[in-house]
Amino acid sequence: MFPDRPTCRNMAYITDGASNTILVGEKAMDVGLYATGSWYWDEPFFLGGSGGTARWGKKLLRDTRGGALAARGNWGSAHDGGAQFLFADASTRLISYGTSSDLMLILLTPQGGETVPDF
């Protein structure tokens, strides 16, 4: 939905349905880097400008110590059950860690034409 900041596509672009399309989600991080302020793949959103503010992966991981390379580009959190995501219909949902990367890819593509299973 946001191919090149500040460019943003409109809602008509989402042909898979707003309730089936992720806009924003929590990012996976290395627990050991929480208090460092910044690391290239895990910088805070307000710094911007590198891979630390965008996700392109389709894995959903729980934050772990020493997991910086696995976290790179992927989704996750420190929560017990999963990570929180904001969908294009303005709903938020917890997606569990056991969710397949195939389902994550379906939810991340606004025009994939896939059937979204219950999750």
HUHU-V793064 format. One record per residue. N is the residue number from 0. RES is the residue in one small letter. PHI is phi in radians with two decimals (* if undefined). PSI is psi as a letter, one per 30 degrees, with the letter a starting at -180 (999 if undefined). OMEGA is omega in whole degrees, 0 to 359 (* if undefined). Layout:
[[N;RES;PHI;PSI;OMEGA] [N;RES;PHI;PSI;OMEGA]]
//
This chain:
[[0;m;*;f;181] [1;f;-2.19;i;187] [2;p;-1.16;e;179] [3;d;-2.54;j;179] [4;r;-0.99;k;1] [5;p;-1.61;g;180] [6;t;-1.10;k;179] [7;c;-2.45;k;178] [8;r;-1.37;l;179] [9;n;-1.55;l;185] [10;m;-1.11;f;179] [11;a;-1.09;f;179] [12;y;-1.18;f;184] [13;i;-1.49;j;181] [14;t;-1.56;f;178] [15;d;-1.46;f;181] [16;g;1.77;k;182] [17;a;-1.09;e;180] [18;s;-1.36;f;180] [19;n;-2.00;g;185] [20;t;-2.21;j;178] [21;i;-1.35;k;173] [22;l;-1.81;e;186] [23;v;-2.48;k;177] [24;g;-2.66;l;177] [25;e;-1.31;k;181] [26;k;-1.77;k;176] [27;a;-1.22;k;179] [28;m;-2.48;l;171] [29;d;-1.41;k;181] [30;v;-0.96;e;181] [31;g;-1.17;f;181] [32;l;-1.82;g;181] [33;y;-0.96;e;188] [34;a;-1.72;g;184] [35;t;-1.41;f;181] [36;g;1.67;e;180] [37;s;-2.97;k;169] [38;w;-2.57;k;191] [39;y;-0.80;e;183] [40;w;-1.62;f;183] [41;d;-2.35;g;181] [42;e;-1.24;l;178] [43;p;-1.12;l;183] [44;f;-1.00;e;186] [45;f;-1.18;f;176] [46;l;-1.32;e;176] [47;g;0.98;a;171] [48;g;1.55;f;177] [49;s;-2.51;a;181] [50;g;-1.12;f;181] [51;g;-1.25;f;182] [52;t;-1.88;f;180] [53;a;-2.11;l;176] [54;r;-2.14;k;177] [55;w;-2.27;f;181] [56;g;-1.42;l;179] [57;k;-2.21;g;176] [58;k;-1.62;k;177] [59;l;-2.08;j;189] [60;l;-2.14;k;171] [61;r;-1.43;k;178] [62;d;-1.03;k;179] [63;t;-2.40;l;176] [64;r;-1.32;k;180] [65;g;1.45;g;183] [66;g;-1.73;g;185] [67;a;-1.05;e;182] [68;l;-1.22;e;177] [69;a;-1.18;e;181] [70;a;-1.23;f;184] [71;r;-0.85;j;177] [72;g;1.40;f;184] [73;n;-1.87;l;184] [74;w;-1.77;l;177] [75;g;2.90;a;180] [76;s;-2.95;l;175] [77;a;-1.64;f;180] [78;h;-1.10;l;181] [79;d;-1.14;e;190] [80;g;-1.64;f;184] [81;g;2.87;a;181] [82;a;-2.12;l;180] [83;q;-1.55;k;179] [84;f;-2.34;k;174] [85;l;-1.77;k;180] [86;f;-1.70;l;184] [87;a;-1.15;f;176] [88;d;-1.53;g;179] [89;a;1.34;g;175] [90;s;-1.50;l;173] [91;t;-2.06;k;181] [92;r;-2.49;k;172] [93;l;-1.51;k;175] [94;i;-1.88;k;187] [95;s;-1.31;l;181] [96;y;-1.06;f;180] [97;g;-1.35;f;182] [98;t;-1.16;k;183] [99;s;-1.21;l;176] [100;s;-1.15;f;176] [101;d;-1.13;e;178] [102;l;-1.18;e;178] [103;m;-1.03;e;179] [104;l;-1.09;e;178] [105;i;-1.03;e;182] [106;l;-1.26;f;181] [107;l;-1.57;f;181] [108;t;-1.88;j;184] [109;p;-1.32;f;182] [110;q;-2.33;h;183] [111;g;-1.39;f;180] [112;g;1.31;g;181] [113;e;-1.42;l;171] [114;t;-1.51;k;182] [115;v;-1.61;j;178] [116;p;-1.29;l;174] [117;d;-1.10;k;177] [118;f;-2.54;999;*]]
//
